[in-house]
Amino acid sequence: MNKLLFLFVAFSLSYLWPVNAEEIDAKKEYARCMKLAKTKPQKGFDVAIFWVGVGGGDAAKHCLAVSLLELKQYKEAAKHLEALAQEIRASKEFKAVILGQAGQALMLAGKYSQAVGVLTAAIKLNPKDLLLLVDRAQVAALQKDFARALKDMNHVLDEVPRYVDALVFRASAKRQLDQSDSAEIDINLALSIDNNHLEALLEHGILRRLLEDRSGARKDWLKIIKLSPDSEAARLARGNLQRMDNLQGKMKSK
């Protein structure tokens, strides 16, 4: 779970309880348990199991689910999160957050069809949560359904036109759909907002390579490696450089 989402969940759960001395302690226990879930998930799991057993309620169940997620027990985590979303007495918006986490867990488990269903249910609860649309688009891309991914990203960018990550994601989907000209517009806008965005540089390099601009592609990918040599984007950039060089070498040898 990203930091922003964790803070939102922690803040929201705190308002599910009445304010008295016992509940203040429960809030502190939730914060402690969630910290363990993220940093020492097995310990977090043990604490959450005990806390559920002594009546920790929704907060304890959420900590248990997050611990399972961090332990890479994705299917179990999703099961617990879906159950919590059904049981918890909270707003539709907050239930959507919990279902969104379940969808992420299912995606990580490779259960893409189920993930789409859960994320769609979350979006129905809170259509204004753009992160849910981003997650569903990501699952669609993993299913090679780039048209579906593009549709969701169009909705996101209609609301936030300068959302850099979404621009890069949409450019990638457009490239997969042979819409390279439109993809280039998105990626150029993304780089005009953040010219050091690693994924934007990676995608820009791919588009340049497709246009036979090998020197431009090389420039983009080498910049990634210089900016963040240990990143996933740098690993992919090195792979692209190697494939491009190998292909060029084969062409010269003919």
HELIX and SHEET records of a PDB file:
HELIX    1   1 LYS A    3  SER A   14  1                                  12    
HELIX    2   2 ALA A   21  THR A   39  1                                  19    
HELIX    3   3 PRO A   41  GLY A   53  1                                  13    
HELIX    4   4 GLY A   57  GLU A   70  1                                  14    
HELIX    5   5 TYR A   74  GLU A   87  1                                  14    
HELIX    6   6 LYS A   92  LEU A  108  1                                  17    
HELIX    7   7 TYR A  112  LEU A  125  1                                  14    
HELIX    8   8 LEU A  130  LEU A  142  1                                  13    
HELIX    9   9 PHE A  146  GLU A  159  1                                  14    
HELIX   10  10 VAL A  164  GLN A  176  1                                  13    
HELIX   11  11 SER A  180  ILE A  193  1                                  14    
HELIX   12  12 LEU A  198  LEU A  210  1                                  13    
HELIX   13  13 ARG A  214  LEU A  227  1                                  14    
HELIX   14  14 GLU A  232  SER A  253  1                                  22    
END                                                                             
